[in-house]
Amino acid sequence: ATPLELARLMHACMSVSCHAPDLFTACVLQNREQAMSMDPSGLSAAAFAFGQCLEVAEVEHLRYLRKIFRHVRLASVASLPLFLPREIVSLLRTYARWQITFECSHLRKVADRMIATRAQFDIQSSVAGLQALATLLQRNAVRSVSSASSAGYAAILE
């Protein structure tokens, strides 16, 4: 099955509160295998398709989706030299829309690719890409402050 088909299958199962750990694990493994050989448009489409799963997912499903998004992110970063502006924007908007983790070091690489291809961006794509990038950076900053605060509280309690 393709990643888009896997996303549809997972969405269908999640929308009826299906708890099938073996099925979800198989989907994660299949996606991991396929993500490394996908082209940029396939990766951005897969990210969006799995993002739609978040709309119906229950807490038990989130660990599987986190792994899938990690695989898509890693494959995307590995193939960034092949990404065109529309694919960069699509990927960033998907991760920003569903508040999916995108590590700062990987965001830096995406920003570098945006700079390298800036002549190919039109105004609308530039704005959308920069807005999504800013949203992801802001979320990372909030997460790092929250984790630092939690660590500080834990140290105080000890």
Rosetta blueprint (number, residue, H / E / L):
1 A L
2 T L
3 P H
4 L H
5 E H
6 L H
7 A H
8 R H
9 L H
10 M H
11 H H
12 A H
13 C H
14 M H
15 S H
16 V L
17 S L
18 C L
19 H L
20 A L
21 P H
22 D H
23 L H
24 F H
25 T H
26 A H
27 C H
28 V H
29 L H
30 Q H
31 N H
32 R H
33 E H
34 Q H
35 A H
36 M L
37 S L
38 M L
39 D L
40 P H
41 S H
42 G H
43 L H
44 S H
45 A H
46 A H
47 A H
48 F H
49 A H
50 F H
51 G H
52 Q H
53 C H
54 L L
55 E L
56 V L
57 A L
58 E L
59 V H
60 E H
61 H H
62 L H
63 R H
64 Y H
65 L H
66 R H
67 K H
68 I H
69 F H
70 R H
71 H H
72 V H
73 R H
74 L H
75 A H
76 S H
77 V H
78 A H
79 S L
80 L H
81 P H
82 L H
83 F L
84 L L
85 P H
86 R H
87 E H
88 I H
89 V H
90 S H
91 L H
92 L H
93 R H
94 T H
95 Y H
96 A H
97 R H
98 W L
99 Q L
100 I L
101 T L
102 F L
103 E L
104 C H
105 S H
106 H H
107 L H
108 R H
109 K H
110 V H
111 A H
112 D H
113 R H
114 M H
115 I H
116 A H
117 T L
118 R H
119 A H
120 Q H
121 F L
122 D L
123 I H
124 Q H
125 S H
126 S H
127 V H
128 A H
129 G H
130 L H
131 Q H
132 A H
133 L H
134 A H
135 T H
136 L H
137 L H
138 Q H
139 R H
140 N H
141 A H
142 V H
143 R H
144 S H
145 V H
146 S H
147 S H
148 A H
149 S H
150 S H
151 A H
152 G H
153 Y H
154 A H
155 A H
156 I H
157 L H
158 E L
